[in-house]
Amino acid sequence: MSNASNIVLFAADTVTDWIANTKYFNNPIDPSDSPDGVFADSSGNVIVAMSGSPGFGVHCYNKLSALQHIRINNGLTPAGGGTYNPDAIFVPYANGTLKAAYTVTLTDPGGVNAWQIFNVFDIDVTDGSLTLFAKGRGNSIQYSDGGYTTITHGAGDSSNNFYGCGFTRESGGYEFPYLTKYNSSGTIQWAKYLQPQKATHTSSGVENANFGSQQQMVADSSGNTYVSLRHTTNSSASPTFTNKIMKFNSSGTQQWVREVNTYCKNIVAADANYLYCTSQNPDFIVTALSVSNGSVAWERTISLSGSEFTPLNVHFYNSDLYISAKSRIVSTDTTGMTWVKMSTSGTFDWDLHIYSTPAGFGNAMNTFIVGGKMYMTFQGLQGITTLILPIDASKTGTTGFPYTSFGGSAPFSYSTNLTNIIVEDRAVSSASSSNSTSTSSSYSVGTETITTSDVGTFDLDVSYNKAAITSILAPSNDQNPVTVFSKKHII
C-alpha cells in the first residue's frame, strides 16, 4: 500500500474539530431554542437534544460536521389544552450507546386533562430514531387528583442496567422522590420511595414532616447509586431544611447516609473511589466524597479574578477529571464555557475558556467527552451551536465563524454574520479549601411500585433525512419549514 493511500485512510478515520450552528423553524414550531444534551459515539457521530416553544427533538451530525438528520415533535398537546415540550435527559453508556429519558405530558386515562409519566428510549445517534426501552409511573398516582411521576435523572452501569430518579405525586397530595432500577432488557428490578414516611403538602404549599425534594442522582459503573435530596422534619410555615446524600448498592440496599452542607448537595459523577460534587460562590468548588462512607476526601476552589462560574459537569477520561462550567467575564458581560482538567486526587493541570465575540453565546449548556474530544453546546447565534475541541487543550486562538440568520415570516429574509470563536487559556487558579461538610446521618426509605398501566408513549414523528434537509435549507428556501445551518472546521 502506498504512503498516499495511508494518508487518505488516516484522514477518513479522523474525527475533526468543528463548529456548527443549526436552527429548524416551521412557524409557529420553533424547537431549536435550547440544547438539552449532547452525545457522540466512538465514530464521531454527534447528536444534540433540543427543545423550544413549542417543539422538541434532535439534530444529528456526522464526524465531519455534516447535518445528517433532524427529528422533532411539534409539542405534546393533551386534552385540556396547553402544549408541552419535555427536555431530554441523555444517559450515555460505557458501551457507546445512548438512552434518552423524558417526562411526558399526555392526555390522562379519563380523556379530559393532562398528566405526567416517563418514557425512556434507546436512541440511534446517527439518525435520532427512538426505540422504547421503558415507561412508567407511580402505581398510586391518580389523574383525577393531579397525580404525576417525573424522571429528572438517569444513569447506566457497565452491565447496561438503567437507574432512574424523579418525583411522584400520589392521591391526596402525597409527594416524594423515588429511585428505580431496570435491567438491560427494560424489566424493572426494584423501586424505592425516598422519604421516611409519605407526607402531604398543605393547601398553602408548606411541607409537612419528613418531606424530601429537589432530588439528584448519579451511578457508578458497578451500579451503586447516590441520591442527594432536601429534607425537613419541620412542618411549620417556615420549615428548616437539611441536605442529605445516601448511597444504595445495585440491589437497592442503603449503604450510608450523610448530612451535608450546600457545597456538597450538587452531585454530578462517581467513580470507584469518589463521589464528586460541585458548587459556586461565585468561584466554583469541586468536592470529592469517599464512596466508602461519604466523608469529605478533598476540596478545590477554582477561581479567576473578574469572572463568575456555574459548574456544569464532571467527566472521566484516561483516569483524569474534565470539569465544565458556564463562565462570565464580569467587566464585559461575556458568557462562555470554561474547562478544567485535574487528577482524581485534585491536582490541577490546565484550563481552557471558550467564548464568542462580537456576537456572543447566550449560554453554555451541555458537555460530553469521548475519543479524545470535548463536545459542548451553546445557546445563541440564533440557533443551537455545537463545538468540538481536542481533549489535550492543544487548540487555542481565534476562528472566524460566518453564520446565517433570518427574520420576518415566510418568505424569510437572510443575512450573513461573522463572529469570532475565541479559545484561550485564562490562567485560573486552583487551591485547596474546606467549605464542605459531611456528617453521618440516617434516612429511612420504603418500597415503591412502578407500573406501565395507562402509560402512553410519544415519538419524534417529524423526520428530515439529509436529502430532505437540503430541500428546506436556507438561503435557497425562504418558506416554512426552513433549516438554517452553518459550519466550519477548526484548524
C-alpha positions as CSV (number, residue, x, y, z in Angstrom):
1,M,0.0,0.0,0.0
2,S,1.4,3.4,-0.9
3,N,2.0,6.2,1.5
4,A,-0.7,8.2,-0.3
5,S,-3.2,5.5,0.5
6,N,-2.2,5.5,4.1
7,I,-2.7,9.2,4.3
8,V,-6.2,9.0,2.7
9,L,-7.3,6.2,5.1
10,F,-6.0,8.2,8.1
11,A,-7.8,11.3,7.1
12,A,-11.0,9.3,6.6
13,D,-10.8,7.8,10.1
14,T,-10.0,11.0,11.9
15,V,-12.7,12.9,13.9
16,T,-12.3,16.5,13.0
17,D,-12.7,19.6,15.2
18,W,-15.6,21.8,14.1
19,I,-18.3,24.3,15.0
20,A,-21.9,24.1,13.7
21,N,-24.9,26.2,14.2
22,T,-28.4,24.8,13.4
23,K,-32.0,26.1,13.6
24,Y,-35.1,24.4,12.4
25,F,-38.2,26.6,12.1
26,N,-41.8,25.9,10.9
27,N,-43.9,28.8,12.2
28,P,-45.1,28.6,15.0
29,I,-42.9,25.5,15.7
30,D,-39.5,26.6,17.0
31,P,-37.8,23.6,18.7
32,S,-34.2,24.8,18.2
33,D,-34.2,27.4,21.1
34,S,-32.1,25.5,23.7
35,P,-29.8,22.4,23.7
36,D,-30.7,19.9,26.3
37,G,-27.9,17.3,25.8
38,V,-25.0,16.3,23.6
39,F,-23.5,12.9,22.9
40,A,-21.0,11.4,20.5
41,D,-20.2,7.8,19.7
42,S,-16.7,6.4,19.1
43,S,-17.0,7.1,15.4
44,G,-17.6,10.8,16.0
45,N,-21.3,10.9,15.1
46,V,-22.9,13.6,17.2
47,I,-26.5,14.0,18.5
48,V,-27.8,17.1,20.2
49,A,-31.2,17.2,22.0
50,M,-33.2,20.4,21.7
51,S,-36.4,22.0,22.9
52,G,-38.2,25.2,22.1
53,S,-41.6,27.0,22.1
54,P,-43.1,24.7,21.0
55,G,-41.4,21.6,19.9
56,F,-38.5,19.4,20.8
57,G,-36.2,16.8,19.1
58,V,-32.7,16.2,18.0
59,H,-30.1,17.3,15.5
60,C,-27.7,14.6,14.2
61,Y,-24.2,15.3,12.6
62,N,-21.5,13.0,11.2
63,K,-17.9,13.3,12.3
64,L,-17.2,15.9,9.6
65,S,-20.0,18.2,10.9
66,A,-22.4,17.4,8.1
67,L,-26.1,17.7,9.3
68,Q,-27.5,14.2,8.7
69,H,-30.9,14.2,10.3
70,I,-33.4,16.3,12.2
71,R,-36.2,14.7,14.2
72,I,-38.8,16.7,16.1
73,N,-42.1,16.5,17.8
74,N,-44.2,19.7,17.4
75,G,-45.1,19.6,21.1
76,L,-47.5,17.4,23.2
77,T,-51.0,18.9,23.3
78,P,-53.2,16.8,25.7
79,A,-56.9,17.2,26.3
80,G,-57.5,20.3,28.5
81,G,-55.1,22.5,26.4
82,G,-51.5,23.6,26.7
83,T,-48.6,22.4,24.7
84,Y,-45.6,20.7,26.4
85,N,-42.0,20.4,25.3
86,P,-40.1,18.0,27.6
87,D,-36.4,18.3,27.9
88,A,-34.4,15.1,27.1
89,I,-32.1,13.6,29.7
90,F,-29.2,12.0,27.8
91,V,-27.9,8.8,29.6
92,P,-24.6,7.6,28.0
93,Y,-23.5,4.0,28.4
94,A,-19.9,2.7,28.6
95,N,-20.5,0.5,25.6
96,G,-21.0,3.7,23.5
97,T,-24.8,3.6,23.3
98,L,-27.3,6.2,24.4
99,K,-30.6,6.4,26.2
100,A,-32.9,9.4,26.4
101,A,-35.4,9.9,29.2
102,Y,-38.4,12.3,29.1
103,T,-41.1,13.4,31.4
104,V,-44.1,13.3,29.1
105,T,-47.3,15.2,29.4
106,L,-50.2,13.3,27.8
107,T,-53.9,13.1,27.9
108,D,-55.0,11.4,31.1
109,P,-56.8,8.0,31.1
110,G,-60.1,9.8,31.6
111,G,-59.5,11.7,28.4
112,V,-60.3,15.0,29.9
113,N,-57.0,16.6,31.0
114,A,-53.2,16.1,31.3
115,W,-50.9,14.1,33.5
116,Q,-47.2,13.3,33.5
117,I,-45.4,10.0,33.2
118,F,-42.0,9.0,32.0
119,N,-40.6,7.4,28.8
120,V,-37.1,6.0,28.3
121,F,-35.8,5.2,24.8
122,D,-32.7,3.8,23.2
123,I,-31.8,6.4,20.7
124,D,-29.8,6.0,17.4
125,V,-27.0,8.6,17.3
126,T,-26.8,8.6,13.5
127,D,-30.5,9.4,12.8
128,G,-32.2,10.1,16.1
129,S,-34.7,7.3,15.8
130,L,-36.3,6.1,19.1
131,T,-36.9,2.6,20.4
132,L,-38.9,2.3,23.6
133,F,-36.8,0.8,26.5
134,A,-39.1,1.5,29.5
135,K,-42.0,3.6,30.6
136,G,-43.8,4.1,33.9
137,R,-45.5,6.0,36.6
138,G,-46.1,5.5,40.3
139,N,-48.8,2.9,40.8
140,S,-50.8,5.0,43.2
141,I,-51.0,8.3,41.2
142,Q,-54.5,9.3,40.1
143,Y,-55.1,11.7,37.3
144,S,-58.3,12.9,38.9
145,D,-56.2,14.2,41.8
146,G,-53.4,15.9,39.9
147,G,-51.1,12.9,40.1
148,Y,-47.8,12.7,38.1
149,T,-44.5,10.9,38.0
150,T,-41.5,12.8,36.6
151,I,-38.0,11.5,35.7
152,T,-35.2,14.0,36.4
153,H,-32.0,11.9,36.4
154,G,-30.8,8.8,34.7
155,A,-27.6,6.6,34.7
156,G,-26.3,3.3,33.3
157,D,-23.8,0.9,34.7
158,S,-21.3,-1.4,33.0
159,S,-23.9,-4.2,32.8
160,N,-26.3,-1.9,30.8
161,N,-28.7,-1.6,33.7
162,F,-30.6,1.6,33.9
163,Y,-31.2,3.7,37.0
164,G,-33.8,6.5,37.2
165,C,-34.7,9.1,39.8
166,G,-37.6,11.5,39.8
167,F,-40.6,12.8,41.8
168,T,-44.1,11.4,42.3
169,R,-47.4,13.0,43.5
170,E,-49.9,10.4,44.6
171,S,-53.6,10.7,45.5
172,G,-54.2,13.0,48.5
173,G,-51.1,15.2,47.7
174,Y,-48.5,12.6,48.9
175,E,-45.3,13.8,47.2
176,F,-41.9,12.2,47.3
177,P,-38.7,11.3,45.3
178,Y,-38.2,7.8,44.0
179,L,-35.3,5.7,42.8
180,T,-35.7,2.7,40.4
181,K,-33.6,0.1,38.5
182,Y,-34.3,-1.6,35.2
183,N,-32.2,-4.4,33.8
184,S,-30.7,-4.3,30.3
185,S,-33.9,-5.7,28.9
186,G,-36.0,-2.9,30.3
187,T,-37.5,-5.1,33.1
188,I,-37.9,-3.3,36.4
189,Q,-35.9,-4.8,39.2
190,W,-36.8,-2.6,42.2
191,A,-38.1,0.8,43.2
192,K,-37.8,2.9,46.4
193,Y,-39.6,5.9,47.7
194,L,-37.1,8.2,49.2
195,Q,-38.9,9.6,52.2
196,P,-39.2,8.3,55.8
197,Q,-42.9,8.5,55.6
198,K,-45.2,9.6,52.8
199,A,-46.1,13.1,53.8
200,T,-48.6,15.7,52.5
201,H,-48.4,19.2,51.2
202,T,-50.7,21.6,53.0
203,S,-53.0,23.8,50.9
204,S,-50.6,26.7,51.2
205,G,-47.7,24.5,49.9
206,V,-45.9,24.1,53.1
207,E,-44.2,20.7,53.5
208,N,-45.2,18.5,56.4
209,A,-42.8,16.4,58.4
210,N,-40.3,14.1,56.8
211,F,-40.6,15.5,53.3
212,G,-37.8,15.1,50.7
213,S,-37.5,17.1,47.4
214,Q,-35.0,18.5,44.9
215,Q,-33.6,15.1,44.2
216,Q,-30.4,14.4,42.2
217,M,-28.9,11.0,41.3
218,V,-25.7,9.6,39.8
219,A,-24.4,6.0,39.5
220,D,-21.0,4.4,39.1
221,S,-20.1,1.6,36.7
222,S,-20.8,-1.1,39.3
223,G,-24.4,0.0,39.8
224,N,-24.0,1.9,43.1
225,T,-26.4,4.8,43.1
226,Y,-26.0,8.1,45.0
227,V,-29.0,10.3,45.7
228,S,-29.0,13.9,47.0
229,L,-32.2,15.5,48.3
230,R,-33.5,18.2,50.5
231,H,-35.2,17.1,53.7
232,T,-37.2,18.6,56.6
233,T,-38.8,17.3,59.7
234,N,-40.4,20.7,60.5
235,S,-44.0,21.2,59.3
236,S,-44.1,24.9,60.3
237,A,-44.8,27.7,57.8
238,S,-41.0,28.3,57.5
239,P,-39.6,24.8,57.6
240,T,-35.9,24.2,58.2
241,F,-34.3,22.0,55.5
242,T,-31.2,19.9,55.5
243,N,-29.3,18.3,52.6
244,K,-28.8,14.6,52.7
245,I,-26.8,12.2,50.4
246,M,-27.3,8.5,50.5
247,K,-25.7,5.5,48.8
248,F,-27.5,2.4,47.5
249,N,-25.9,-0.7,46.1
250,S,-27.0,-2.4,42.9
251,S,-29.6,-4.4,44.8
252,G,-31.2,-1.2,46.2
253,T,-29.9,-1.7,49.7
254,Q,-29.0,1.6,51.5
255,Q,-25.3,1.7,52.4
256,W,-24.9,5.0,54.2
257,V,-26.5,8.4,54.7
258,R,-24.7,11.8,55.2
259,E,-26.0,15.2,56.1
260,V,-24.1,17.7,54.0
261,N,-24.0,21.5,53.6
262,T,-24.8,23.3,50.3
263,Y,-21.2,22.8,49.0
264,C,-21.9,19.1,48.7
265,K,-25.5,18.8,47.7
266,N,-25.0,19.1,43.9
267,I,-23.7,15.6,43.0
268,V,-22.5,15.2,39.4
269,A,-20.4,12.0,39.0
270,A,-19.0,9.0,40.7
271,D,-16.1,6.5,40.2
272,A,-14.7,3.7,42.2
273,N,-13.2,6.0,44.8
274,Y,-15.1,9.3,45.0
275,L,-18.5,10.9,44.6
276,Y,-17.9,14.3,43.0
277,C,-19.9,17.4,44.0
278,T,-19.8,21.0,42.6
279,S,-20.9,24.4,43.9
280,Q,-20.4,28.1,43.3
281,N,-19.8,31.2,45.3
282,P,-19.1,32.8,42.5
283,D,-15.9,30.8,42.1
284,F,-16.6,27.1,41.5
285,I,-15.8,24.4,44.0
286,V,-15.2,20.7,43.4
287,T,-15.6,18.4,46.3
288,A,-14.8,14.6,46.4
289,L,-16.6,12.5,49.0
290,S,-15.3,9.0,49.8
291,V,-17.7,6.3,48.3
292,S,-16.9,4.1,51.3
293,N,-18.6,6.3,53.9
294,G,-19.4,9.7,52.4
295,S,-16.8,11.7,54.3
296,V,-15.0,14.7,52.6
297,A,-11.8,13.5,50.9
298,W,-10.7,16.7,49.2
299,E,-12.0,20.0,48.0
300,R,-10.6,22.5,45.4
301,T,-11.8,26.1,44.7
302,I,-11.3,27.2,41.1
303,S,-11.2,30.9,40.7
304,L,-10.3,33.8,38.3
305,S,-10.4,37.4,39.2
306,G,-13.2,39.2,37.4
307,S,-15.0,36.0,36.4
308,E,-18.0,34.1,37.6
309,F,-18.7,30.4,37.2
310,T,-21.6,28.0,37.3
311,P,-20.4,24.3,37.2
312,L,-22.0,22.0,34.6
313,N,-20.5,18.6,34.7
314,V,-17.6,16.3,35.7
315,H,-16.3,13.8,33.1
316,F,-13.8,10.9,33.4
317,Y,-11.2,10.3,30.6
318,N,-8.0,8.3,30.9
319,S,-8.2,8.4,34.7
320,D,-8.4,12.2,34.9
321,L,-11.3,14.6,35.6
322,Y,-12.5,17.1,33.0
323,I,-14.8,19.7,34.6
324,S,-17.0,22.0,32.6
325,A,-18.6,25.3,33.8
326,K,-20.6,28.2,32.4
327,S,-18.4,31.3,32.8
328,R,-18.9,35.0,32.6
329,I,-16.3,37.8,32.3
330,V,-17.9,40.4,34.5
331,S,-16.4,43.6,33.0
332,T,-17.7,42.8,29.5
333,D,-20.6,40.6,30.5
334,T,-19.2,38.0,28.1
335,T,-20.6,34.5,28.6
336,G,-18.8,31.3,27.6
337,M,-17.6,27.9,28.8
338,T,-14.6,27.0,30.9
339,W,-12.9,23.6,31.1
340,V,-10.6,22.5,33.8
341,K,-8.5,19.3,33.9
342,M,-7.3,17.8,37.1
343,S,-6.4,14.4,38.5
344,T,-8.9,12.4,40.6
345,S,-6.9,13.4,43.6
346,G,-7.5,17.1,42.9
347,T,-4.2,18.1,41.2
348,F,-4.8,20.9,38.7
349,D,-3.4,20.6,35.2
350,W,-4.9,23.2,32.8
351,D,-7.9,25.4,32.0
352,L,-9.5,26.4,28.7
353,H,-12.0,29.2,28.0
354,I,-14.3,29.4,25.0
355,Y,-16.5,32.4,24.1
356,S,-17.8,34.2,21.0
357,T,-17.5,37.9,20.1
358,P,-18.9,40.3,18.9
359,A,-22.0,38.1,18.6
360,G,-21.9,36.3,22.0
361,F,-23.2,32.9,23.1
362,G,-26.4,33.2,25.1
363,N,-25.5,30.3,27.5
364,A,-23.1,27.4,27.8
365,M,-25.3,24.3,28.2
366,N,-24.1,20.7,27.8
367,T,-20.8,18.8,27.6
368,F,-19.5,15.3,26.8
369,I,-16.2,13.6,26.3
370,V,-15.3,10.6,24.1
371,G,-12.4,9.5,21.8
372,G,-10.1,12.3,22.8
373,K,-12.6,15.1,22.0
374,M,-14.6,17.5,24.1
375,Y,-18.1,18.2,22.9
376,M,-20.1,21.2,24.0
377,T,-23.2,23.1,23.2
378,F,-24.3,26.8,23.5
379,Q,-27.4,28.8,23.1
380,G,-27.1,31.9,20.9
381,L,-26.2,32.9,17.4
382,Q,-30.0,32.5,16.8
383,G,-29.8,28.7,16.8
384,I,-28.1,25.9,18.7
385,T,-24.3,25.8,18.4
386,T,-22.2,22.7,18.8
387,L,-18.4,22.8,19.2
388,I,-15.7,20.1,19.2
389,L,-12.1,20.5,20.5
390,P,-9.3,18.1,21.3
391,I,-9.0,16.8,24.8
392,D,-5.4,18.0,25.3
393,A,-6.3,21.7,25.0
394,S,-3.9,22.0,22.1
395,K,-6.0,24.3,20.0
396,T,-6.2,27.9,21.1
397,G,-6.7,31.1,19.2
398,T,-9.4,32.7,17.1
399,T,-11.6,31.1,14.5
400,G,-13.8,33.4,12.4
401,F,-17.3,31.8,12.1
402,P,-19.7,33.1,9.4
403,Y,-23.3,32.1,10.2
404,T,-26.7,32.7,8.7
405,S,-29.6,34.4,10.5
406,F,-33.1,35.1,9.3
407,G,-36.1,37.2,10.1
408,G,-39.7,38.0,9.4
409,S,-42.2,35.5,8.2
410,A,-42.2,33.4,5.0
411,P,-40.7,34.4,2.7
412,F,-37.8,34.9,5.1
413,S,-35.0,37.3,4.6
414,Y,-31.5,36.2,5.4
415,S,-28.3,37.8,6.4
416,T,-24.7,36.5,6.8
417,N,-23.0,37.4,10.0
418,L,-19.4,37.0,11.3
419,T,-18.3,36.3,14.8
420,N,-15.1,35.1,16.3
421,I,-14.8,31.9,18.4
422,I,-12.1,32.5,21.0
423,V,-10.3,29.6,22.7
424,E,-7.8,30.6,25.3
425,D,-6.0,29.7,28.5
426,R,-7.1,32.3,31.1
427,A,-4.9,31.0,33.9
428,V,-7.5,30.2,36.5
429,S,-6.2,29.2,40.0
430,S,-6.9,26.1,41.9
431,A,-6.5,26.0,45.7
432,S,-7.3,23.5,48.5
433,S,-10.3,24.8,50.5
434,S,-12.5,23.5,53.3
435,N,-16.0,24.7,52.8
436,S,-17.7,21.3,52.5
437,T,-19.0,19.4,55.5
438,S,-20.4,15.9,55.7
439,T,-21.6,14.1,58.9
440,S,-23.1,10.7,59.5
441,S,-26.9,10.7,59.5
442,S,-29.9,8.5,58.8
443,Y,-32.8,8.4,56.4
444,S,-35.4,5.6,56.1
445,V,-36.9,4.7,52.7
446,G,-39.7,2.4,51.6
447,T,-40.7,0.2,48.6
448,E,-42.4,1.9,45.7
449,T,-44.3,0.3,42.8
450,I,-43.8,1.5,39.2
451,T,-46.5,0.5,36.7
452,T,-46.9,0.7,32.9
453,S,-50.7,0.8,33.1
454,D,-52.2,3.7,31.2
455,V,-48.7,5.0,30.4
456,G,-48.6,6.2,26.8
457,T,-45.5,7.0,24.6
458,F,-44.6,9.7,22.2
459,D,-42.4,9.8,19.1
460,L,-40.3,12.2,17.2
461,D,-42.7,12.0,14.4
462,V,-41.4,14.7,12.1
463,S,-38.3,13.5,10.3
464,Y,-35.9,15.0,7.8
465,N,-33.0,13.0,6.4
466,K,-30.1,14.6,4.6
467,A,-31.9,14.9,1.3
468,A,-35.0,16.4,3.0
469,I,-32.8,18.9,4.9
470,T,-31.3,20.0,1.7
471,S,-34.7,20.7,0.2
472,I,-35.6,23.1,3.1
473,L,-32.2,24.6,3.6
474,A,-31.6,28.4,3.7
475,P,-31.0,30.6,1.9
476,S,-32.3,28.7,-1.2
477,N,-35.5,28.0,0.6
478,D,-37.3,31.0,2.2
479,Q,-40.6,29.3,3.1
480,N,-41.8,27.2,6.1
481,P,-40.3,24.9,7.1
482,V,-36.7,26.1,7.0
483,T,-33.4,24.9,8.3
484,V,-30.6,27.4,8.8
485,F,-27.3,25.7,9.0
486,S,-23.7,27.0,9.2
487,K,-20.5,25.1,9.9
488,K,-16.7,25.5,9.9
489,H,-13.8,23.2,10.7
490,I,-11.3,24.4,13.3
491,I,-7.7,24.1,12.1
